[in-house]
Amino acid sequence: MDGVVLFLLSVVPIVLVPLGFAWAVTRARRRGLGGSIVGPFQEMWDPGGARSRIEIEIQAEQEAPAPSPGDPPSDPAWDGRSDR
């Protein structure tokens, strides 16, 4: 009986910890929280991927530049003709 309990106490954490990480990563990716949970691990094992992920996040958060005063409107229906 003691051998079974000792076996379970040593094997169960080895199995449950990776399963917990896999569950957390899957949940984070589904909810769009991947950078906050997976980010530190990605920085350890794939620094180049982490840098590119950070660059993509920076570009996604940037606002579009404001048009200059002389620029035509960016309406796709407007083609520059004023006879409409």
C-alpha positions as CSV (number, residue, x, y, z in Angstrom):
1,M,0.0,0.0,0.0
2,D,2.8,2.4,0.8
3,G,4.5,1.7,-2.5
4,V,1.3,2.6,-4.4
5,V,0.9,5.9,-2.5
6,L,4.5,6.7,-3.1
7,F,4.2,5.9,-6.8
8,L,1.1,8.0,-7.1
9,L,2.7,10.9,-5.3
10,S,5.7,10.8,-7.6
11,V,4.0,10.2,-10.9
12,V,0.8,12.2,-10.7
13,P,2.6,15.6,-10.4
14,I,4.8,14.7,-13.3
15,V,1.7,14.0,-15.4
16,L,-0.5,16.8,-14.1
17,V,2.0,19.7,-14.4
18,P,2.5,19.4,-18.2
19,L,-1.2,18.8,-18.7
20,G,-1.9,22.0,-16.6
21,F,0.5,24.0,-18.8
22,A,-1.1,22.6,-22.0
23,W,-4.5,23.5,-20.7
24,A,-3.4,27.0,-19.8
25,V,-1.8,27.6,-23.2
26,T,-4.8,26.3,-25.1
27,R,-7.2,28.5,-23.0
28,A,-4.9,31.5,-23.4
29,R,-4.8,31.1,-27.2
30,R,-8.5,30.7,-27.5
31,R,-9.2,33.9,-25.5
32,G,-6.4,35.9,-27.1
33,L,-4.2,36.1,-23.9
34,G,-1.3,34.2,-25.4
35,G,1.3,36.9,-24.9
36,S,0.7,37.2,-21.2
37,I,0.9,33.5,-20.3
38,V,3.1,32.1,-23.0
39,G,5.4,35.1,-23.4
40,P,7.9,34.3,-20.6
41,F,8.3,30.7,-21.8
42,Q,8.6,31.9,-25.4
43,E,11.3,34.3,-24.4
44,M,13.3,31.5,-22.8
45,W,13.1,28.9,-25.5
46,D,12.6,31.1,-28.7
47,P,14.0,34.6,-28.2
48,G,13.6,35.4,-31.9
49,G,10.0,34.4,-31.9
50,A,9.4,36.5,-28.8
51,R,10.9,39.6,-30.4
52,S,8.8,39.2,-33.5
53,R,5.7,38.7,-31.4
54,I,6.4,41.9,-29.6
55,E,7.0,43.8,-32.9
56,I,3.7,42.5,-34.2
57,E,1.9,43.6,-31.1
58,I,3.5,47.1,-31.4
59,Q,2.4,47.4,-35.0
60,A,-1.1,46.2,-34.3
61,E,-1.5,48.9,-31.6
62,Q,-0.3,51.8,-33.7
63,E,-2.9,54.2,-35.0
64,A,-3.2,55.0,-38.6
65,P,-1.6,58.2,-39.6
66,A,-3.9,61.2,-40.0
67,P,-4.3,62.4,-43.6
68,S,-2.7,65.6,-44.7
69,P,-5.0,68.6,-45.2
70,G,-4.6,68.4,-49.0
71,D,-5.2,64.6,-49.3
72,P,-8.5,63.4,-50.9
73,P,-10.9,61.5,-48.8
74,S,-10.1,57.8,-48.3
75,D,-13.7,56.7,-49.1
76,P,-13.5,53.8,-51.6
77,A,-16.7,55.0,-53.3
78,W,-15.0,58.4,-54.1
79,D,-12.8,58.1,-57.2
80,G,-11.8,61.8,-57.5
81,R,-14.6,62.9,-59.8
82,S,-16.8,65.7,-58.6
83,D,-19.7,65.2,-61.0
84,R,-21.7,62.9,-58.7
